[in-house]
Structure formats: C-alpha cells, structure tokens
Amino acid sequence: MMRISPEWLSSAPARAVCAALEGGGHQAWFVGGCVRNALLGEEAADLDITTDARPERVIELVEAAGLRAVPTGIEHGTVTVVAEGRGFEVTTFRRDVETDGRRAVVAFSDSMEEDAARRDFTMNALYCGLDGIVVDPVGQGLADLAALRVRFIGDAEERIREDYLRILRFFRFHAWYGGDGIDPEGLAACAALAEGIEGLSRERIGHEIMKLLAAPDPAPAVASMAASGVLMRVLPGANAALLAPLVHLEGHAGEAPDPVLRLAALGGHEGGQPLRLSKPEMRALEALARSVEEGKGAAELGYRLGREMARKALLLRGAVMGAAPAETDFAAIEAGAKATCPVSAKDFMPALEGAALGQALAEAEARWIASGFALTRENLLS
C-alpha cells in the first residue's frame, strides 16, 4: 500500500471540499498531477478532485457547505469549487462516448475504473483520498512512475486517436518525468499518427510546445520528436541539433530554462510562425533571431536588448557557433545595459529634421557605441 502526505492534503480548503462531497454520500478522490507530483516529492500546481456526484449535485453540496461553486465546464462534468480562496477542479467520473481526435463527447459514470481508462498516461491515472492511500485502477501507474516510464493507458494508438494533442503531451511528459529511455510502443504510435497533429489549433500546439521547452532538459525528448517525424509537423524546418548545446550553456551560465530562447534555437522563427504565441513571446523570439543574424558585439547587445535578453542572445549565439561565451562578454553586456546615449534628437534640432535628423542621430549613436560608450555629448556634437 502506497500512502502520500503532502501539505495540501491536510489543508483546511482541501478537507472542506472533500467533506462536502463525502457528507452527501459521494466519493471524493484527488487525481492526476497532484498525486503524481506528491509521489515524486514535487509541488502540485493544480488540485483536481473526481467524484461520482453529478455536477448539479456537486454544486448543491458545496454551496450548502458555504463554499463557492463556479460551473466552468459543467457540460463536461467540471465545477470549480473555491474554498478559502483556493480553486479545486471537481469533475464527475466520465467515460468517452465519441471522440474525433480533438474533443470528446462524454457520459458520466459511477466507476473510477472507467474514469481512469479514459486518461492519457498510467502515471496520470493515480487517485488518493484524504487518508493519503494511493489507488492505481489501471494497475501500472505506480510501477511506471517509479521507473520514470511515460506510457499510454491501454492501446497507445487508440489513446492518441481520442485526442491527437496526446502526441505532444507524450514528449512533454517524457521531458519532465521520463527516464533515460522513451517508451517504444508510445513512440511508434506517435510516429504512425503524427499527421493528426495538423488538425489541432495553433493555440493548443503552442501551449504544449512551450511547456515541453520549459523542462529542465527537453533536448532528448525533442530529439525523439525529430526522429519520429513529429517535430516537422509542429515546426517545419526545425533543427533539433542546437538544443542540447544551448541547454548545456544555460546551465554553465546559471540561466533558468527559457522556452522562447529554446524555440529560437530550434528555428521557431523561420518559415512563418506555426505556433500561436503571445505578442511579448513573438517579439522576444524575433529579437533573439536578429541578434544571431546581425552579430552585434556583447556591449551593444546589452545596450539595445537589456541585460536579461542580451545574456540569452549571447547563449544562443554560443550554441550556433559551438563556443561558450567568455566572461568578458557577460561583463560587456552589464556595461552596455547600464549605458545611456549622451545625445538625443533635440541636440540636432532645429538644424536637422526628418531623415537627415534620423541619420545624424544614428551615426552619433554608432560612434558612441564603437568608442566603448566613452565619447561624451560634446565629442559627438563636435
């Protein structure tokens, strides 16, 4: 018998939600990521609860207990219950009735076994009650988690056909929770059904890829994506070869994982943007790509991009060139990031205007940068 005792399990909000459901004669089980992470000794981002109570009954019971219920996905059986400011996704046991590779039509169930069978990976089909005892309905989740093996529940191709996003989730979960070897049956199924990715929205694909690239070391998983033909479906023209050197340089420089920087190393800016990213992410991706193409010095990178972005640009350039940046380069970035150009447009007005004004300011700034930020305002205006 496996038992967990994470802090959240004994918290007053968690106990309040479970007590409301169990007090009404229903089951209440924590499931998925929070149970998996507790077994791994990691923090849980979300606390998901599953129950045999139907959504309307969940609302009735939790509101009677003084908790707030928000019907966030009631047609799929999900109610968000807020207790002491913390949200819990409470979902009724379900089984799939019909799937099309993107979404599912579900029917509510009274069976934990049916609910577990429709999940993606064995390590995500682990349940526990308030007593902390872990239940493994598919009979493989605990063993697979202990072995750091990401494995589809049942037939891998069948699970993928239910939702083709599971192809990308397979590689993402391997990057975060997998061991040295990737599950061969899962990899073969992903390769065979890779074409299905093209029916997914760019938002869903982008969200999954950025989560994958945020892993401590996504390089092995991305290499498997490339070998299986999945990477070309997501990022046409992407080159996985630079990712491992970049991850190494990040660690050497003490930089935290940055999915945008890693996407730039893959060539995520080339051939149009097949992923739907936020505007800040797109601007950062384009700035990093330009930093490699333009080849500006470290000090100028610091001046133009700021300290954090310039450091990332220097690491990306190092991965491309196959050489670690020197400490003097990082020092130059620090100096450039603190520098302020001593002249501005008003210094050339009213003598110059329009294009001539822009050209004069650009030339003055270029001379100032070339001098190592040493030229003064008087030097430049003379």
Residue pairs with C-beta under 8 A, 6 or more apart in sequence:
1 133
2 39
2 133
2 134
2 136
2 142
3 131
3 132
3 133
3 134
4 35
4 38
4 39
4 128
4 132
4 134
5 132
6 34
6 38
6 44
8 14
8 34
8 44
8 47
9 30
9 38
9 128
9 130
9 132
11 86
12 83
12 84
13 83
13 84
13 85
13 86
13 88
14 30
14 47
14 83
14 88
14 130
15 130
16 65
16 67
16 83
16 84
17 28
17 49
17 62
17 67
17 81
17 83
17 88
17 90
18 28
18 49
18 129
18 130
19 65
20 61
20 62
20 64
20 65
20 67
20 81
21 27
21 28
21 49
21 51
21 53
21 58
21 61
21 62
21 90
22 28
23 61
23 65
24 53
24 57
24 60
24 61
26 51
26 52
26 53
26 57
26 61
27 51
27 52
27 53
27 112
28 49
28 51
28 129
28 130
29 49
29 50
29 51
29 112
29 127
29 128
29 129
29 135
30 47
30 48
30 49
30 127
30 128
30 129
31 48
31 49
31 50
31 115
31 125
31 126
31 127
31 128
32 48
32 119
32 124
32 125
32 126
33 44
33 45
33 46
33 48
33 124
34 44
34 46
34 47
34 48
35 126
35 127
35 128
35 134
36 123
36 124
36 126
36 145
36 177
37 43
37 44
38 44
38 128
39 126
39 134
39 142
39 145
40 145
40 177
46 89
47 86
47 88
47 89
48 88
48 89
48 90
48 91
49 81
49 88
49 89
49 90
49 91
50 90
50 91
50 92
50 93
50 112
50 115
50 127
51 58
51 90
51 91
51 92
51 93
52 92
52 93
52 109
52 110
53 61
53 92
54 77
54 92
54 108
55 71
55 74
55 77
55 78
55 79
55 92
58 69
58 79
58 81
58 90
58 92
59 69
59 71
59 79
62 68
62 69
62 79
62 81
62 90
63 69
67 81
67 82
67 83
68 81
68 82
68 83
69 79
69 80
69 81
69 82
70 79
70 80
70 81
70 82
70 87
71 79
71 80
72 78
72 79
72 80
72 89
73 79
73 91
76 91
76 94
76 106
77 91
77 92
77 93
77 94
77 106
77 108
78 89
78 90
78 91
78 92
79 89
79 90
79 91
80 87
80 88
80 89
80 90
81 87
81 88
81 90
82 88
92 108
92 109
93 108
93 109
93 110
93 111
93 112
93 114
93 115
94 106
94 107
94 108
94 109
94 114
94 115
94 118
95 106
95 107
95 109
95 111
95 114
95 115
95 117
95 118
96 104
96 105
96 106
96 118
96 162
97 104
97 105
97 106
97 107
98 104
98 105
99 105
99 161
99 162
99 163
101 161
101 162
101 163
101 164
101 196
101 199
102 163
102 164
102 165
102 199
102 200
103 163
104 118
104 162
104 163
106 118
109 115
112 127
112 135
112 137
113 137
115 137
116 125
116 127
116 137
116 138
116 153
117 137
117 138
117 153
117 154
118 162
119 125
119 153
120 152
120 153
120 159
120 163
120 166
120 169
121 144
121 150
121 151
121 152
121 153
121 169
121 170
121 173
122 138
122 140
122 141
122 144
122 145
122 151
122 152
122 153
123 141
123 144
123 145
123 150
123 151
123 173
123 177
124 141
125 136
125 137
125 138
125 141
125 153
126 134
126 135
126 136
126 141
126 142
126 145
127 134
127 135
127 136
127 137
128 134
128 135
129 135
134 142
136 142
138 153
138 154
140 151
140 153
144 150
144 151
145 177
147 179
148 177
148 178
148 179
149 178
149 179
149 183
150 170
150 173
150 174
150 177
150 178
150 182
150 183
150 186
151 183
151 185
151 186
152 159
152 160
152 166
152 170
152 183
152 185
152 186
152 189
153 159
156 185
156 186
156 188
156 189
156 190
157 189
157 192
157 193
159 166
159 189
160 166
160 167
160 189
160 190
160 193
160 196
161 193
161 196
164 193
164 196
164 197
164 199
164 200
165 200
165 204
165 205
165 208
167 190
167 193
167 194
167 196
167 197
167 230
168 197
168 205
168 208
168 209
168 212
168 230
168 234
169 208
170 186
170 187
170 190
171 190
171 212
171 221
171 222
171 224
171 225
171 230
172 208
172 211
172 212
172 215
172 221
174 182
174 183
174 220
174 221
174 224
175 212
175 215
175 217
175 218
175 220
175 221
175 222
176 215
178 221
182 220
182 221
182 224
187 224
187 228
190 228
190 230
191 228
191 229
191 230
194 228
194 229
194 230
194 233
195 233
197 205
197 230
197 233
197 234
198 233
201 276
202 274
202 275
202 276
203 276
205 234
205 274
205 275
205 276
206 275
206 276
206 277
209 234
209 235
209 259
209 263
209 275
210 259
210 260
210 263
210 275
210 277
210 281
211 259
212 218
212 221
212 222
212 259
213 222
213 257
213 259
213 262
213 263
214 257
214 259
215 221
215 257
216 257
217 247
218 243
218 247
218 262
219 240
219 243
219 244
219 247
222 231
222 240
222 243
222 266
223 240
223 243
223 244
225 231
225 234
225 240
226 232
226 238
226 240
231 238
231 240
232 238
234 274
234 275
235 266
235 267
235 268
235 274
235 275
236 271
236 274
237 267
237 270
237 271
238 266
238 267
238 268
238 270
239 266
239 267
240 266
242 265
242 266
242 319
242 320
243 262
243 265
243 266
245 318
245 319
245 322
246 261
246 262
246 265
246 315
246 316
246 319
247 257
247 262
249 315
249 318
249 319
249 324
249 325
250 256
250 257
250 258
250 261
250 315
252 324
253 311
253 315
253 325
253 330
255 311
255 312
255 315
258 312
260 277
260 281
260 284
260 285
260 288
261 288
261 312
261 315
261 316
263 269
263 275
263 285
264 285
264 288
264 289
264 316
265 316
265 319
268 275
268 285
269 285
269 286
269 288
269 289
270 289
273 282
273 285
277 285
284 309
287 305
287 309
287 313
288 309
288 312
288 313
288 316
291 301
291 305
291 310
291 313
291 316
291 317
292 313
292 316
292 317
292 320
295 317
296 304
297 332
298 310
298 314
298 325
298 328
298 329
298 330
298 332
298 333
298 336
299 332
299 333
299 335
299 336
299 339
299 369
299 372
299 373
300 336
300 369
301 310
301 313
301 314
301 333
301 336
302 310
302 332
302 333
302 334
302 335
302 336
302 337
302 338
302 339
303 336
303 337
303 339
303 369
303 373
304 310
304 336
305 313
306 337
307 333
307 334
307 337
310 333
310 336
310 337
311 330
311 333
314 325
314 329
314 330
314 333
315 325
317 325
318 324
318 325
335 373
336 373
339 373
341 364
341 365
341 368
342 368
342 375
342 376
342 377
342 380
343 361
343 364
343 365
343 368
343 377
343 380
343 381
344 361
345 357
345 361
347 377
347 381
348 357
348 360
348 361
349 357
352 360
364 380
364 381
367 375
367 380
368 375
368 380
